[in-house]
Structure formats: structure tokens, C-alpha cells
Amino acid sequence: MAGDFPYLHGFSKDEQERLRKQARFGEFTVYQNINLSNVGNLLEVGCGVGAQSEIILRRFPNLHLTGIDLSTNQLASARQHLAEIPGLPGRFNMKEMDATNMEFGANSFDGAFLCWILEHVPDPIRVLSEVRRVLRPGSPIYITEVMNATFFLDPYSPNMLKYWMAFNEYQLQQKGDPFVGAKLGNFLMQLGYHDIQTEVKTWFLDNRQPQARKDCVEYWTELLLSASDQLIKAGCVSKEVVEGMKKEMAAVANDPNAVFYYSFVQAHAKT
């Protein structure tokens, strides 16, 4: 399956750079308990523009990474970006491939990494089944995924809430799952993975960390707006709601008593 698939955030160069910025922004929280130091040949499913690939290759200098993705454009961006970073050329291989029907043989890899990808696929169990097939026995898998029901802002922001509901509803219409993080344990158990662990990771920012709170709200504003053109085109939201959301997010970012809260889920298991 070549080309690009329906994707909530689009494929523009601005969006590609936002994805790299997003990966850097979340690096500390996402990678806090990820240990790939014993992995020599890692499979990254849904590598996209190589935003997470760059972090993995930097953090674990002894591994080789094979990234797969359906998007021709994202893969081209990944190859170009990673090739320009000293120390990375020769340590990665990016392939255009359907994660539900991988071209690799069994026992091809000794580790797997998935981050913000299962929310976008219609059949996450099929993907995780294929991952299990291509991993050697005893290999680790790390999965980081959204749980969008946890998103909370104070002060109350009605346009943002309308926009967020439309954002999630559109993803469901595209056969994605904005709540998939909560289901990871069940998926892994159903497929016969072992030593399954799940951890809820949270961004909870209030007056104790005012600058971090402001930075987080501004980052989330960019994330939300990355889907605005598609949501307007699909008739999910009006331009007025989008403008209202932008104003509310700006107000929250500068409110001296604002609260930001969001949780996601990270699962770790072995084959």
C-alpha cells in the first residue's frame, strides 16, 4: 500500500516539523522508563518523519533501527532529516510498508517501538500480532499511546471542548481510536505477550510550574490547530469554533491560575 493514508494532522512541511518538535517536547516523559540498551536490531512501527527515530538513535547508540510507515512523504522527510545528523547515517533503514502485513520474516528483530501510531490505525490488534511474529522470543516491545478522555483545562473553555470532541469524533470516523491507550494491556494479553506492564504518564501543570504550564498549553495549541483545516473541511467544526478555541487557549496559557492535565499510557511487554 503506497502513498499517504488518511491522517488527522496532514503531511505539510510545517506539520513534519511540528512532529519533531512534539517528540522533543515529550522526550523526558515518554522515555523515562524505556530501556533499549540490550536491543541490537529495533523495529519502529509508524516511524513517520523519524522524530522518535532520532531520539532513539541518540539515546541508544549501539542499536540499528528499521522504521516502517505507509506514507511516502513522511519517509522521504525522515531519510533526509536523519541523514543530516552526525553519527546516524548507516544506523537506520526506512521502508514503506503496511504494518498489518509486514514483509519481514519471523524472528527478524530483537525489539519493537511504537509511539502515537495505534491511535491512527483501524486494526491495532493485527499490527501488534505482526510485530509479535517478526520479533525473536523474549524481545521487548514498548508502546506509547493516547488516552484523550483525560484532557482537562481550567479556566473553563467551551470552544476548546467543542473542538476537542470534534477532534476525537473525526478520528473515530477515520477508523482510528483516540482512547486506545487504555486498551493496550488487553491487546497484549490477547496476543500472548508476556510480562505485560502498563504505566499512566501524566502532564499535570498548575501554579507550581508556571513556565512549564505556559509552554505545554502553547504546544497543545499547535497540536490542536494542526487538524483544524481537515476538521473544518469535513464539517466537524466551524471557523468560529476554531477561532474561539485559539483565543481560549491563549487565555489559559496566560492565566495565573490555569490548570493543564493530560494522561497517556505506556505499555511494556516481552514476546
N, C-alpha and C positions, 0 to 999 in steps of 0.2 A: 504494500500500500504506500504509494509515493505521494509527495506533495505536502500540503498542510491540511490539518483536520480542524473542525470547529473548536475554537479556543476562546474562552471568555475574554481574555485580555488582548488579543490581537498579536500581530507579528511585526509591528513597525520597529524601526531602529531605536526610537525613544523607549519603546516597551522592552526591547532587548537590553538596553542599558539599565532600565528600572529593575529588571530581574537580577542583574548583577549587583545593583545597589541593595536590593532586598536581601540577597544572600549574605552580603557583608553585614547588613544591619542585624540579621538574626543569628549570625555565626556563633556568638558566645552561648546563647540559649540552646540552639539546635545541637551543637557539637559537644556540649558539656560532658556527656556520658557516652560518646561514641568512640570506640577503640577499634581501629582497623590496622593496628601495628603488626598483627600476625598474618595479614592478608597480602598475598603477592599479586593476585590477578582479580581485580574487582570489576563487577558488572554494575553499572549505574543505569537504571531504567528511567527513561524520561529525562535525559540529560539536558535537553533544550539548548540554551545558548552557552552551556558549560559553566554556569555561575557556581553551582555546587562543585562541579568537577575541579575548578580552580582551587577551591578551598581544600578539598580532599587531597589533591596532589601536593599542595603546600604543607598540609598538616602531617601527611604520611608519605615521606619522600622515597620509601622503598617499594611502593606498590605501582603496578601498571593498571590503568583504568580503561575499560571499554564502555563507552556510552552508546546507548541506543535511543532513537527518537523517530517519530513519524514525520517530523517537519524538515523539509529540505532547507528552508530558510534558516531555521534555528541552528541546524547542524553546521551550515556554512559559517554562520556567525561564531559558533563555538570553536570550530577549527582555526579560524583566523585569529580569534582572541587568544586562545591558549598557545598558539604557535609564537605569539609575540612576547610571551612571558619567559624570562630566563629560567632554565632548568626544567621546563616542562616538555619541550619537543622530544619525541621519542618515547614518552611515557603514557601516551593516550592514543586511542583509536576510536573514532566516532562513526557509527554505522546507522544508516536509515533502515529501520526495521520495526515490524509490528510486535509489540511486547506480548501479544496473545498467541503468537506463532513464531517463535524465535528460530533463527537459522543455525544456532549453535547446537553442538552435540551434548549429550548428558555429561555431567561432571567436568564442565569446561572452566568453571570459576571456583574460587575458594572464599568468596564474599560477595554480598549484594547490598546496594544502597538505593533507596527510593525516597524522594523528598518532594512533597507538593505535586504528586503526579496522579495518585489513585483517585483524587477528587475529580479528575478530568476524564476518566475512562469509564466506559459503560459496563465493563465486566472485570472488576478488580480481583475477584477470585481466580479467574482464568489467568490473569497476569501473574499472580503470586504462585499459581500452580506451575507455570512455565519457569519462573525463577527457581523454584524448588528442583525442577527437572535438570536445569543446567548447572546447579551448584553441586559440589562434592559433598559427601556425607560429613556432617559436623561443621559445615560452614556457617558463619554468622550472616544474618540479614538485619538491616536497620531500616525502619520505615517511619517517616515523619509526615503527619497528615493533619488537616484542618478539622476543627470542631466548631463550626460557625455559630452554633446556638449559644455560645458563651460570650459573644461580643456585647460589651456594655460601655456606655459613655454617660457621664454626668458633667454638665447640666443636660437635662432632657433635650433631645434633638429630633423633632418629629420627622423632618425631611430626610435626615440620615437614616432613621429607622425604616421609612418607606423605601428608600433606596436600597438598604441592606436586604430587606425582604425580597425586593425585585431581583437583586443580585443573586441571591440564593435560589429563587424560583427559576430564574433563567438557566442557572447551572443544572438544575434538576431537569428542565426541559431539554437540555443538550445531552441528557443521559449521564451527567456527572453526579457527584454526591458531595455537597458541602458539609456533611456530617459524618463522613467516612471514618474519621479518626477514632470515634467511639466504637467502631466495629472491628478494629484490627485484631484484637485478641481472638474474637470468634473466627475470623477468616483463617488466621494462622493455625488455630486448633483444628478446624475443619480439614485443613490440608495436611495435617500430620507433622507440622513443625514441632520442635521440642524446646524446652527451657524458655517458654514464652514469658516475656515481661513487658508490661506497659507502664508508661510514666506520663502523667499530665504535666505539661510545662506551661507556665503562665507568665504573661506580661501584666503586672498589676502595679500601676503607677499613680501616685497621688502627690500631695504636698511634700512628701519626704524626698522626692526626686523630681523637682520641677523642670529641670532642663531635659532630663530623660523623657519625662511625660510629654513635653512640647515636641521633642524630636519624634517620638513614637506616633503622636497624633498627626504630625505632618507627613510622616512616612505612610501612614494608613490612608491619608487623604489621596496621596499619589496612587496607592493600590486601588482604591475605590474608583477614582477617576479613569483608571486605565480601561475600565469596562463601560464607561459612560456612552461612548458612541454606539457600541453594539446594543446597549440596553435601550437607548432612545430609538434606534433604527428598528428594533424588534417591538416597539410599542410598550415596553415594560415600565418605563418611566417617562415623565415629561421633562422638557428642558428646565421648566420652573423648579421641579423637584431637585434636579441636579444642581442648579444654582443655589437653591436653598440649602442643600447638603453642604456645598462648598463653604457657604457663609457660616453655617453651624459648626463645621469642623474647625474653621479659623477661630471662631469664638471660643470653642473648647480649648484649642491649643494655647490661647492667651488668657484663659480664665484662671485666677489664682487658686481656685478651689476645685479644679477639674479632677475627675477620676477616669482612668482608662483601664479596661480589663479585657483580656482575651486569653483563652487557653487552647492549646493544641495537644496532640497525643503523639508520643514516640513509642514504637514497639521494637523489641529486640528478641530474636529467636535464633535457633540453630536448626539445620536440616538433619 
